[in-house]
């Protein structure tokens, strides 16, 4: 078993990224549904996201998202990338670090431990 460490500040930054910017940076095609009428939150949007031959229908409110066709949801860019690309946590973080680079402005003190199996 190997252990990898992801600086806590980097993980926090990645989780807080704007979801539309993440999709743009990763060259994932998406389109907002102009006919969508939000029910609960006025700032909710419906996106049709195409990954390969698969089209996801996402309801997005800030950083929260829900895939209506698959009945799965999450919060933040890491969860979204894991879901859309069908990859694990570490791979999603690595993809985001490459696609949305920015050095952490926080001290190197805190780290989150991830155990790969």
DOVO-928418 format. One record per residue: x, y, z of N, C-alpha, C in turn; residue in three letters; residue number from 1. Coordinates in steps of 0.2 Angstrom, whole numbers. Layout:
N
<<X; Y; Z>; <X; Y; Z>; <X; Y; Z>; 'ALA'; NUM> ...
***
This chain:
117
<<4; -6; 0>; <0; 0; 0>; <4; 6; 0>; 'UNK'; 1> <<3; 11; -4>; <7; 17; -5>; <3; 23; -2>; 'UNK'; 2> <<6; 28; 0>; <2; 34; 3>; <4; 40; -1>; 'UNK'; 3> <<0; 44; -3>; <1; 50; -6>; <-2; 56; -2>; 'UNK'; 4> <<2; 61; -2>; <0; 67; 2>; <-2; 73; -3>; 'UNK'; 5> <<-8; 76; -1>; <-10; 81; -5>; <-11; 87; 0>; 'UNK'; 6> <<-7; 93; -2>; <-7; 98; 3>; <-14; 101; 4>; 'UNK'; 7> <<-16; 102; 10>; <-23; 104; 12>; <-25; 110; 8>; 'UNK'; 8> <<-21; 115; 8>; <-22; 121; 4>; <-24; 120; -3>; 'UNK'; 9> <<-20; 115; -6>; <-21; 114; -13>; <-28; 110; -14>; 'UNK'; 10> <<-30; 105; -10>; <-36; 102; -10>; <-42; 107; -9>; 'UNK'; 11> <<-41; 111; -4>; <-46; 116; -3>; <-48; 120; -9>; 'UNK'; 12> <<-42; 123; -12>; <-43; 127; -18>; <-46; 123; -24>; 'UNK'; 13> <<-44; 117; -25>; <-47; 113; -30>; <-55; 112; -29>; 'UNK'; 14> <<-56; 110; -23>; <-63; 109; -22>; <-68; 116; -22>; 'UNK'; 15> <<-64; 121; -22>; <-68; 128; -22>; <-68; 131; -29>; 'UNK'; 16> <<-65; 128; -34>; <-65; 130; -41>; <-72; 131; -44>; 'UNK'; 17> <<-73; 136; -48>; <-79; 137; -51>; <-80; 131; -56>; 'UNK'; 18> <<-86; 128; -56>; <-87; 122; -60>; <-87; 123; -68>; 'UNK'; 19> <<-89; 129; -70>; <-89; 130; -77>; <-82; 132; -79>; 'UNK'; 20> <<-78; 135; -75>; <-71; 136; -77>; <-67; 129; -77>; 'UNK'; 21> <<-69; 125; -73>; <-66; 118; -73>; <-67; 115; -79>; 'UNK'; 22> <<-73; 115; -81>; <-75; 111; -88>; <-72; 115; -94>; 'UNK'; 23> <<-71; 121; -93>; <-68; 125; -99>; <-60; 123; -99>; 'UNK'; 24> <<-57; 123; -93>; <-50; 122; -93>; <-49; 114; -95>; 'UNK'; 25> <<-53; 110; -94>; <-52; 103; -95>; <-55; 101; -102>; 'UNK'; 26> <<-57; 106; -106>; <-60; 105; -113>; <-66; 100; -113>; 'UNK'; 27> <<-70; 100; -108>; <-76; 96; -107>; <-82; 100; -110>; 'UNK'; 28> <<-85; 98; -115>; <-90; 102; -118>; <-97; 102; -114>; 'UNK'; 29> <<-99; 108; -113>; <-106; 108; -109>; <-110; 114; -112>; 'UNK'; 30> <<-116; 114; -111>; <-120; 119; -113>; <-126; 120; -108>; 'UNK'; 31> <<-127; 127; -106>; <-132; 128; -102>; <-139; 128; -105>; 'UNK'; 32> <<-144; 125; -102>; <-151; 125; -105>; <-155; 131; -103>; 'UNK'; 33> <<-156; 135; -108>; <-159; 142; -107>; <-166; 141; -105>; 'UNK'; 34> <<-169; 135; -107>; <-176; 134; -105>; <-177; 132; -98>; 'UNK'; 35> <<-172; 131; -94>; <-173; 128; -87>; <-175; 133; -83>; 'UNK'; 36> <<-180; 131; -79>; <-184; 136; -74>; <-182; 133; -67>; 'UNK'; 37> <<-177; 136; -63>; <-176; 134; -56>; <-182; 133; -52>; 'UNK'; 38> <<-182; 128; -48>; <-187; 127; -43>; <-186; 130; -36>; 'UNK'; 39> <<-180; 128; -33>; <-178; 130; -27>; <-173; 136; -26>; 'UNK'; 40> <<-168; 136; -30>; <-163; 141; -30>; <-163; 145; -36>; 'UNK'; 41> <<-164; 151; -36>; <-164; 156; -42>; <-158; 155; -46>; 'UNK'; 42> <<-152; 154; -43>; <-146; 154; -47>; <-144; 147; -49>; 'UNK'; 43> <<-149; 142; -49>; <-148; 135; -51>; <-148; 135; -59>; 'UNK'; 44> <<-144; 131; -62>; <-144; 130; -69>; <-144; 123; -71>; 'UNK'; 45> <<-146; 122; -77>; <-146; 115; -80>; <-141; 115; -85>; 'UNK'; 46> <<-136; 110; -85>; <-131; 110; -90>; <-131; 103; -93>; 'UNK'; 47> <<-130; 102; -100>; <-129; 96; -103>; <-122; 96; -105>; 'UNK'; 48> <<-119; 90; -102>; <-111; 90; -102>; <-110; 83; -106>; 'UNK'; 49> <<-106; 84; -111>; <-104; 78; -115>; <-97; 76; -114>; 'UNK'; 50> <<-96; 70; -112>; <-90; 66; -111>; <-90; 60; -115>; 'UNK'; 51> <<-86; 60; -121>; <-86; 55; -126>; <-93; 55; -129>; 'UNK'; 52> <<-96; 49; -129>; <-103; 48; -132>; <-108; 49; -126>; 'UNK'; 53> <<-106; 50; -120>; <-111; 51; -115>; <-113; 58; -113>; 'UNK'; 54> <<-119; 59; -113>; <-122; 66; -111>; <-125; 66; -104>; 'UNK'; 55> <<-122; 70; -100>; <-125; 70; -93>; <-129; 77; -92>; 'UNK'; 56> <<-134; 76; -88>; <-139; 82; -87>; <-138; 84; -80>; 'UNK'; 57> <<-134; 89; -79>; <-133; 92; -72>; <-137; 98; -70>; 'UNK'; 58> <<-139; 97; -64>; <-142; 103; -61>; <-137; 106; -56>; 'UNK'; 59> <<-135; 112; -57>; <-129; 115; -54>; <-131; 121; -50>; 'UNK'; 60> <<-129; 122; -44>; <-131; 127; -39>; <-124; 129; -36>; 'UNK'; 61> <<-121; 134; -37>; <-114; 136; -35>; <-110; 130; -36>; 'UNK'; 62> <<-107; 127; -31>; <-102; 121; -32>; <-106; 115; -31>; 'UNK'; 63> <<-112; 115; -30>; <-116; 108; -29>; <-119; 106; -36>; 'UNK'; 64> <<-119; 100; -37>; <-121; 97; -44>; <-125; 91; -42>; 'UNK'; 65> <<-130; 89; -47>; <-133; 83; -47>; <-135; 81; -54>; 'UNK'; 66> <<-133; 75; -55>; <-134; 72; -62>; <-141; 68; -62>; 'UNK'; 67> <<-145; 72; -65>; <-152; 69; -65>; <-153; 62; -68>; 'UNK'; 68> <<-149; 61; -73>; <-150; 55; -77>; <-147; 49; -73>; 'UNK'; 69> <<-142; 50; -69>; <-139; 45; -65>; <-140; 45; -58>; 'UNK'; 70> <<-144; 50; -56>; <-146; 50; -49>; <-140; 51; -44>; 'UNK'; 71> <<-135; 54; -46>; <-129; 55; -42>; <-127; 63; -41>; 'UNK'; 72> <<-125; 65; -36>; <-123; 72; -35>; <-117; 72; -30>; 'UNK'; 73> <<-114; 79; -30>; <-109; 80; -26>; <-108; 87; -25>; 'UNK'; 74> <<-102; 89; -22>; <-100; 96; -21>; <-93; 97; -23>; 'UNK'; 75> <<-92; 102; -27>; <-85; 104; -29>; <-82; 100; -35>; 'UNK'; 76> <<-77; 103; -38>; <-74; 101; -44>; <-71; 94; -43>; 'UNK'; 77> <<-68; 92; -38>; <-65; 85; -37>; <-71; 80; -38>; 'UNK'; 78> <<-76; 81; -35>; <-82; 76; -35>; <-84; 76; -43>; 'UNK'; 79> <<-85; 82; -46>; <-88; 82; -52>; <-83; 79; -57>; 'UNK'; 80> <<-77; 80; -57>; <-72; 77; -61>; <-72; 69; -60>; 'UNK'; 81> <<-72; 67; -54>; <-73; 60; -53>; <-79; 57; -56>; 'UNK'; 82> <<-84; 60; -56>; <-91; 58; -59>; <-90; 58; -66>; 'UNK'; 83> <<-89; 63; -69>; <-89; 64; -76>; <-84; 59; -80>; 'UNK'; 84> <<-78; 58; -77>; <-73; 55; -80>; <-72; 47; -78>; 'UNK'; 85> <<-76; 46; -73>; <-76; 39; -70>; <-69; 37; -67>; 'UNK'; 86> <<-66; 42; -64>; <-60; 40; -61>; <-60; 41; -53>; 'UNK'; 87> <<-54; 39; -50>; <-54; 40; -43>; <-52; 47; -40>; 'UNK'; 88> <<-52; 47; -34>; <-50; 54; -31>; <-43; 56; -33>; 'UNK'; 89> <<-38; 52; -32>; <-31; 54; -33>; <-31; 56; -41>; 'UNK'; 90> <<-33; 53; -45>; <-33; 54; -52>; <-37; 61; -54>; 'UNK'; 91> <<-42; 62; -50>; <-46; 68; -52>; <-42; 74; -49>; 'UNK'; 92> <<-39; 73; -43>; <-35; 79; -41>; <-29; 80; -45>; 'UNK'; 93> <<-26; 75; -48>; <-20; 76; -52>; <-22; 79; -59>; 'UNK'; 94> <<-28; 77; -61>; <-31; 81; -68>; <-32; 88; -66>; 'UNK'; 95> <<-35; 89; -61>; <-37; 96; -59>; <-30; 101; -58>; 'UNK'; 96> <<-25; 98; -55>; <-19; 101; -54>; <-16; 103; -60>; 'UNK'; 97> <<-16; 99; -65>; <-13; 100; -72>; <-18; 105; -76>; 'UNK'; 98> <<-24; 104; -75>; <-29; 109; -79>; <-30; 115; -76>; 'UNK'; 99> <<-29; 116; -70>; <-31; 122; -66>; <-25; 124; -61>; 'UNK'; 100> <<-19; 124; -64>; <-13; 125; -60>; <-13; 132; -56>; 'UNK'; 101> <<-11; 132; -50>; <-10; 138; -46>; <-7; 136; -40>; 'UNK'; 102> <<-1; 138; -38>; <2; 136; -32>; <-2; 138; -26>; 'UNK'; 103> <<-2; 134; -21>; <-5; 136; -15>; <-2; 142; -11>; 'UNK'; 104> <<-6; 146; -9>; <-4; 152; -6>; <-3; 151; 2>; 'UNK'; 105> <<-6; 145; 4>; <-6; 143; 11>; <1; 140; 13>; 'UNK'; 106> <<2; 140; 19>; <8; 137; 22>; <8; 129; 21>; 'UNK'; 107> <<14; 126; 20>; <14; 119; 19>; <12; 115; 25>; 'UNK'; 108> <<10; 118; 31>; <9; 114; 37>; <4; 108; 36>; 'UNK'; 109> <<-2; 110; 35>; <-7; 105; 35>; <-7; 100; 29>; 'UNK'; 110> <<-8; 94; 29>; <-9; 90; 24>; <-14; 85; 25>; 'UNK'; 111> <<-18; 83; 19>; <-23; 78; 20>; <-20; 71; 17>; 'UNK'; 112> <<-21; 66; 21>; <-18; 59; 19>; <-23; 55; 14>; 'UNK'; 113> <<-20; 53; 9>; <-24; 48; 4>; <-21; 42; 4>; 'UNK'; 114> <<-24; 37; 5>; <-21; 30; 4>; <-24; 26; -2>; 'UNK'; 115> <<-19; 25; -6>; <-21; 21; -13>; <-20; 14; -11>; 'UNK'; 116> <<-25; 10; -14>; <-25; 3; -13>; <-24; 0; -20>; 'UNK'; 117> 
***
